[in-house]
Structure formats: structure tokens, C-alpha cells
């Protein structure tokens, strides 16, 4: 196939993923246990409508969809950055100790503040733990291997601390476990408008990093004049990944698998060129969380399954598929 033909196929893939994203967005906002929400969709165009449906859309469905998009895009981008820097397709955003730090922040908010603004405390915990891991990995003699080992050690230690807190506070254990499973219903200190503003700034900034990512995946001798330059770029992208993952915690709590499977599926669709991979990856990450949100609301209505559990039910089989698949995706 010619270069022009491959380019057209990749652009077509981006368009398909865009429509997939819009379809998942529709399901997340308008569809429910009783159907696909066509009537609700039509009512959304009515001006000055203060019906019960309009209030549900404005106060519940739209904010949930915004948080789902933010969480999905941030996790997918963070995973893409880390997999590129480490040249390891199994790298994921929480290797920098973010999951344990976020979990500790959430548990402490439930313990001392009765769950008030727990996502904000999770965000603070995620930022502190990730910066701690990056500093331990060393700025001058930076090592991806050291980063992963330090992150794993902190994750294990803090996870044990979280388990001890939960066991010693049985009256609040259900709230802690439920919140740790991830959800989109929290009203935190950051409004949806501010969350969107921060998200768009980071997304725009990430888009300017595409040329650097294309160079970063090449061999060191072809791009960098010294190991020092390579370490500088690596630290820069890892800090960006930590910030993106912390923002996803602020939006939706702790969600696994998206940061691994979204980049892997994206590479399978359009290959390694980040000019196309970037867009496919963000559409795919957002679509996965939006679809998971739809399932969490509707599968066992009127009860709601925690979002993190639904994401795990979707992500685990896909991850196993990549581990057992014959091919070179995991060797890229």
C-alpha cells in the first residue's frame, strides 16, 4: 500500500473513532435502563425547559459525561507517554505510585472529613506520591527501572497502610471501599467549568508534544546527543503523565486498565506515528470510560455498579488478549 493510501486509512480510522466517541457520549448522557433515550435527546434541544428531565441532564448527566471524558483522555495520554518513554508496552500511569497516594488521600478524607471532597484529597495524594517517587528515582541519574521499582515499593507499602486503616475503621469501611472503586458523582472543590479549563490547557499542551514523542521512540543514538538530554525528556514526560493521572483521579477516582489498553489498541489501529496515534488514543480512552459509565448505570438498575469495577470487567479481558495474542504489539 502506498504512503498516501496508508495516510487515508489512518485518517479514516480517526473519523471512525470520532463517531464511536460521539455514540458513547450519547449513551452516557441520554440512554437509560428503559431505552436509548431518543425522547430525552429531543427534549435537550428545547429552550427554557425546566422539566425533571432537563434538571437531570443539567445537574447529573452532563457533569458525569464531562468527568468521564476528562478521566478517559488523561489516562490514555498518560499511558501513551509512559509506554513511549519506558519503551515498555505494559507501562501504565499508576507505576509512579499515584494509585496508592490517591487511595490514601481518599481514605483519609472519609476517615476525618466524612467523604467531603474526597476526589480533591485523592488528587493531592496522587500528586504528592508521584513527585515523591520521581524524586527518589533521581533527576541527575534518572532511571526508568528505578522509577518502576520505587513506585512499586511505595504502592505496596501504602496499600498495606490503606488496608490497615479500613480494617481498623469497620463502621466506615463500606464507604471507603465504595469510593475507592471509582465513580463520577462527587462534587468536589473544582467546578466542572474549571476542570474543563484545566483539561483543555493540558490537552493543548500535550498536542504540541507530538513531534517529541515521535523522536523519543527512536534509538538514543539517532536523536539525543547525550544521555543527559534523554533523561531530561524522560523526566518531563513522566511529570506530565503524573499530572494527567492526578487530574483523572480528581475527575473519577482510581480507574485501572485504561492507561494500558487504550494505547495498545490505538497502536494496533494506526501504528506508531503519533500524529495519528494521539487522536485515536484520546477518542478511545474517552469512549471506554463513557461506555463504562453507561453500563454502570443500567446493568442492575436501580442500583449502580461502581465505575472502577465496570472498567476492570472490560479492561481485564482486553489486557489478557494482548498478553496472549500472537504478534508484535507488545514488542514495539
Secondary structure in CASP SS format (residue, H / E / C, confidence):
PFRMAT SS
TARGET T0000
AUTHOR 0000-0000-0000
METHOD secondary structure of the structure
MODEL  1
X C 1.00
X C 1.00
X H 1.00
X H 1.00
X H 1.00
X H 1.00
X H 1.00
X H 1.00
X H 1.00
X H 1.00
X H 1.00
X H 1.00
X H 1.00
X H 1.00
X H 1.00
X H 1.00
X H 1.00
X H 1.00
X H 1.00
X H 1.00
X H 1.00
X H 1.00
X H 1.00
X H 1.00
X H 1.00
X H 1.00
X H 1.00
X H 1.00
X H 1.00
X C 1.00
X C 1.00
X E 1.00
X C 1.00
X C 1.00
X E 1.00
X C 1.00
X C 1.00
X H 1.00
X H 1.00
X H 1.00
X H 1.00
X H 1.00
X H 1.00
X C 1.00
X C 1.00
X C 1.00
X C 1.00
X C 1.00
X C 1.00
X C 1.00
X C 1.00
X H 1.00
X H 1.00
X H 1.00
X H 1.00
X H 1.00
X H 1.00
X H 1.00
X H 1.00
X H 1.00
X H 1.00
X H 1.00
X H 1.00
X H 1.00
X H 1.00
X H 1.00
X H 1.00
X H 1.00
X H 1.00
X H 1.00
X H 1.00
X H 1.00
X H 1.00
X H 1.00
X H 1.00
X H 1.00
X H 1.00
X H 1.00
X H 1.00
X H 1.00
X H 1.00
X H 1.00
X H 1.00
X H 1.00
X H 1.00
X H 1.00
X C 1.00
X C 1.00
X C 1.00
X C 1.00
X C 1.00
X C 1.00
X H 1.00
X H 1.00
X H 1.00
X H 1.00
X C 1.00
X H 1.00
X H 1.00
X H 1.00
X H 1.00
X H 1.00
X H 1.00
X H 1.00
X H 1.00
X H 1.00
X H 1.00
X H 1.00
X H 1.00
X H 1.00
X H 1.00
X H 1.00
X H 1.00
X C 1.00
X C 1.00
X C 1.00
X C 1.00
X H 1.00
X H 1.00
X H 1.00
X H 1.00
X H 1.00
X H 1.00
X H 1.00
X H 1.00
X H 1.00
X H 1.00
X H 1.00
X H 1.00
X H 1.00
X H 1.00
X H 1.00
X H 1.00
X H 1.00
X H 1.00
X H 1.00
X H 1.00
X C 1.00
X C 1.00
X C 1.00
X C 1.00
X C 1.00
X C 1.00
X H 1.00
X H 1.00
X H 1.00
X H 1.00
X H 1.00
X H 1.00
X H 1.00
X H 1.00
X H 1.00
X H 1.00
X H 1.00
X H 1.00
X H 1.00
X H 1.00
X H 1.00
X H 1.00
X H 1.00
X H 1.00
X H 1.00
X H 1.00
X H 1.00
X H 1.00
X H 1.00
X H 1.00
X H 1.00
X C 1.00
X H 1.00
X H 1.00
X H 1.00
X H 1.00
X H 1.00
X H 1.00
X H 1.00
X H 1.00
X H 1.00
X H 1.00
X H 1.00
X C 1.00
X C 1.00
X C 1.00
X C 1.00
X C 1.00
X C 1.00
X C 1.00
X C 1.00
X C 1.00
X C 1.00
X C 1.00
X H 1.00
X H 1.00
X H 1.00
X H 1.00
X H 1.00
X H 1.00
X H 1.00
X H 1.00
X H 1.00
X H 1.00
X H 1.00
X H 1.00
X H 1.00
X H 1.00
X H 1.00
X H 1.00
X C 1.00
X C 1.00
X H 1.00
X H 1.00
X H 1.00
X H 1.00
X H 1.00
X H 1.00
X H 1.00
X C 1.00
X C 1.00
X C 1.00
X H 1.00
X H 1.00
X H 1.00
X H 1.00
X C 1.00
X C 1.00
X C 1.00
X H 1.00
X H 1.00
X H 1.00
X H 1.00
X H 1.00
X H 1.00
X H 1.00
X H 1.00
X H 1.00
X H 1.00
X H 1.00
X H 1.00
X H 1.00
X H 1.00
X H 1.00
X H 1.00
X H 1.00
X H 1.00
X H 1.00
X H 1.00
X H 1.00
X H 1.00
X H 1.00
X H 1.00
X H 1.00
X H 1.00
X C 1.00
X C 1.00
X C 1.00
X C 1.00
X C 1.00
X H 1.00
X H 1.00
X H 1.00
X H 1.00
X H 1.00
X H 1.00
X H 1.00
X H 1.00
X H 1.00
X H 1.00
X H 1.00
X H 1.00
X H 1.00
X C 1.00
X C 1.00
X C 1.00
X H 1.00
X H 1.00
X H 1.00
X H 1.00
X H 1.00
X H 1.00
X H 1.00
X H 1.00
X H 1.00
X H 1.00
X H 1.00
X H 1.00
X H 1.00
X H 1.00
X H 1.00
X H 1.00
X H 1.00
X H 1.00
X H 1.00
X H 1.00
X H 1.00
X H 1.00
X H 1.00
X H 1.00
X H 1.00
X C 1.00
X C 1.00
X C 1.00
X C 1.00
X C 1.00
X C 1.00
X C 1.00
X C 1.00
X H 1.00
X H 1.00
X H 1.00
X H 1.00
X H 1.00
X H 1.00
X H 1.00
X H 1.00
X H 1.00
X H 1.00
X H 1.00
X H 1.00
X H 1.00
X H 1.00
X H 1.00
X H 1.00
X H 1.00
X H 1.00
X C 1.00
X C 1.00
X C 1.00
X C 1.00
X H 1.00
X H 1.00
X H 1.00
X C 1.00
END
